């Protein structure tokens, strides 16, 4: 095997399938300018004609580290991809891809399936309509692929479990790096962090509308972007911060429940009781007794 090509195709035993994620293949190959693609060295089930495309029975995550080319799938249409891009292939989804003959490309890939990834897709973390991730050139991602290749070649005891951890890391980092790269292209990341800091520094009086004003956005635009960035609606985020602060004050201070309620901006002690119990399942008094060890006395 050449130094520019390393690939490993793996067999899966019944015990590995119970783990939740199993790896079918992992590799790296360098495609030179005007080189035929795909190379005719892969197992039949992975070969495809560029024009006709193919359908796999597994996920694959590919990373381009040099060159450029194109990627197409049934749900997403045609996209230009280049160094620093990852794209995710979905089982049962028609797709095709190739490097530009003028540049060739360097590609890493890992193929996998299992209920863990199925659940992430089902829960909306990954979509067939948006399978391309612009993460930039990232040394950590390359190191993960290389580590996976080494483990796959050695095939020591429980290697599938080690590979599944790397695959989970890779798909998670694809989501993380691409999303934050998109936010950082504009002032959004700075604006959202400014809003989060304002919540912590003005917890007793801050409102979602005030956060929108601070970030110089209309409330509807701010609410949409803030939820995309944090996973919380602004009002929900404020409540989460208040409850977190309440837990700390209940545990680490001797302040009364009324004092804590006022400090955190609740209308009155009774309302604080209601919200705290709804979120945590405990009253503030019960939570304080438990965390301060009074239940053990």
N, C-alpha and C positions, 0 to 999 in steps of 0.2 A: 504494500500500500504506500502511495507517495506521501511525502511530507505535507502536501497541500490538500490531501484528502484523507479524512478519517471518518469512518461510519461504522455503526454497529446496529444490527437488527436482532431483536431479543425475543425469546420465548417466554410465555407467561404461564405459571403454574396456578392451580386452583387456590392455593393459599394466598398467593400474591393478589389475586382478584378481590379477596375479601378486604384488602387494605383500603380500598376506596379510590386509588389512582395507580395505574400501571403504565409502564413505559414500553413502547414498542420499538422505537428507534431513536438514535441520536447521532449527530454527525456534523461535519464541517467539510466544505469543499470550495475550491477556488476555480472559478470559471473564467478562462482567459478570453481576450477579445476574439470574436468570430468563432469561438468554440461551440460545437454542437451541444444543444441543450434540450432535455436533460441528458446527462451522461448515461450511456447504456450499461451501467454497472449496478443498478439497483434491482432488488427483487421485482418480479413482474407486477405485483400488486401496487407498486409505487410508481411505475413508469407511466408516462402519459404523452400524448401528442399535444403540442402547444395550442394548436388550432381547435382541437376537439375538447381539450381539458380532461378532467377526471372527477370522480367522487370517491372519497375515502370513507372508511368506517371508524376513523379516529380523529382526534384533534392533532394539529401540528402547529407549532409556533416557530416561525422563521425570523432570523435577524440578519439584515444586510449590513455588512461593515465596510464595503467598498464597492463602487460602481453604482449603476442605476438600472432600472428596468420597469416592467409593468406587472400589475396583479389585477385579476378580474375574478369576480364571483357572482353567483346568481342573484344574491340579495343586495350586494353593495355596488355592482357595476364595475367599471374600470378605474384603476388608480395608478398614478405614477409612484414608484417606490425607489428609494435610493439609500445610500449609506446613512445609518442611524435610524432606519425604519424597521419595525417588526410587523408581521401580519399573521393573523390567526386563521387557520383552516378549521372548518367545522365538519363533523361527521355528517354524511348525507347531503352535503352542500357542494354543488358543482363549482369548480374553480379552475383557473389556469394562471401561470405566471412564467416569466422568463427574463433574463438579463438583456440589456441593450447590447447588440453585437459590437457596438463601437467601444463599450467599456468593460463588458463582462461584469462579474460581481463576485464577492466573497459572501458565502452564506453559512450560517449555523442553523440547525434545526433540532427539534425534539418532538417526537410523536407520542401521544398518550391518550388514554381514555379512563373513564371511571365516574362513579357517582358524585365525587367531590366537584369535578369540573361541570358535570351536568347540573348540579345544584346552583353553581355560580351563574351559569347561563340562564337557568330557570328564574333565578332571583334578580336578573337584569344587570349583572355586573359586566357581562360581555354580550355583544349583539352581532348577529350575522350581518346586519346592515352597516356596522362600523368596525370592521376587522383589522384596520390598519392603525398602528401606533407610531407616532413620531417621538422617539425617546432620545435621539441624538446618539453619538458615539459614547459608549459607556464601558469602561474597563471592568466594572463589577459584573455586568451582564456577560461579557466575553469569558470572564473567569468562571462563571457558573456553567456555561456551556462546556468549557474545557474540562472542568471537574466532572461533569456528567459523562463525557466521553471516556475519561480515565476509569471511572467506576464501572461503566458498561463493558469496557474491554476486560477488566479484571474479573467481573462477575463473582465477587466473593459473597459470603453468606449475607442474606438480607439486602443485597444490592438494590433490589427493586424499591425497597422502602427508602433507601438513601436517594435514589433517583427521583422518587415521587416528591420528596421534599424540595429538591432542586427545581422540578417542574412547577410546583406551587409557587416557589420563590420567583421564578421567571415570569409567570403570567401575572403575579401580583405586582412585580416591578414594572411590567409593561403598562399596566393600568396607572400605577402611581406616577411614573416618570412622564408619561405622555400627558396625563391630566394636568400636572403641575407645570409642564413645559407650555401648555396652552395658556394657563392662567398667567404665567410669568411673561408672556409675550406682550401683555398689556399691563395696566396698573392694577388689575383685579386683585392679584395676590396681596399687594400692599394695602389696598382699600379694605379687603376682607379682614386682614390682620389688624388694621386700624380699628375696625368695628369690634373685633373680639377683645382688643385691649380696652376699648371704651366700656364694654360690658363689665369687665373685671374692676375697672377703676371707678365706675359710677353705678354699682350694682343696685343701690337703694332707689335710684330714680330713673334709670335708663329705660327707654321704650324703643320698640322696633322702628317707629317713625323717626326718632332722634338719631338712630344709627344710619338710616337712609340719608338724613341731612348731613351727617358727619362725612359720609362718603360721596356727597354731591350727586346722589342718584335719586330718581323717582322711587317711591316706595315699591311699586310693582316690579321694577327692574332689580332693585336691591334685594328684595325677598327672593326672587328667582335665582340670582347669582349666589347669594349667601347660602341658600339651600344646596345648590350644586357644589359649592366649595366645602361646606362643613358637614352636610348631611342633615342639618337641622333647619327648620324654619326659624326666623329671628326670635320670635316669642318663645319657642321651645328651647332655643339655645340659652336665652336669659334664664329660663326656669332651671335648666340643667346646672348652670353655673351657681345659681342661688342655692340649689339643693346640695351641691358639692361643698359650697362654703358653709352651709348650715351644718353639715356633717362634721366639718373640721371644728367649728365653734362649739358644737355639742360635745365633742370628744376632748378637745384640748383647752377649753376655758370653763369658768364657773359662771358665765353670764346666764341670766334667766332666759326662759323661753321667750318671754315678752321682749326682752332686750334684743335677742337674736332676730326675732321677727321684724322689729323696727329697723334694725341695722341692715337687713337684707331687702327692705322695701315692701314687705307684706302689709296689707291693710290693717290687720289686727292679728292677735295670737291665734284666734280660732281658725282664721283662714289659713294661716301658716300650718296649723295642725292638719287641716284637711288636705292641703297640697302635699305636705311631707309624707303623710301616710299613703296617699294615692300613689306616689312615686316609689317609695321605699318599702311599703308594706308594714311599716312600724310607725308608731307615734314618736314625736321627738323625745318624750320622756323615756319610752322603752329603748330607743336607740342609744340615748345617753347612758342609761344604766348598763346596757350590754357592752358598749365600747369602753366604758370606764371601769368595767370589771365588777360593778356592784352586784350583778347577778350571781357572782361566784362567792360573795361574802356570806 
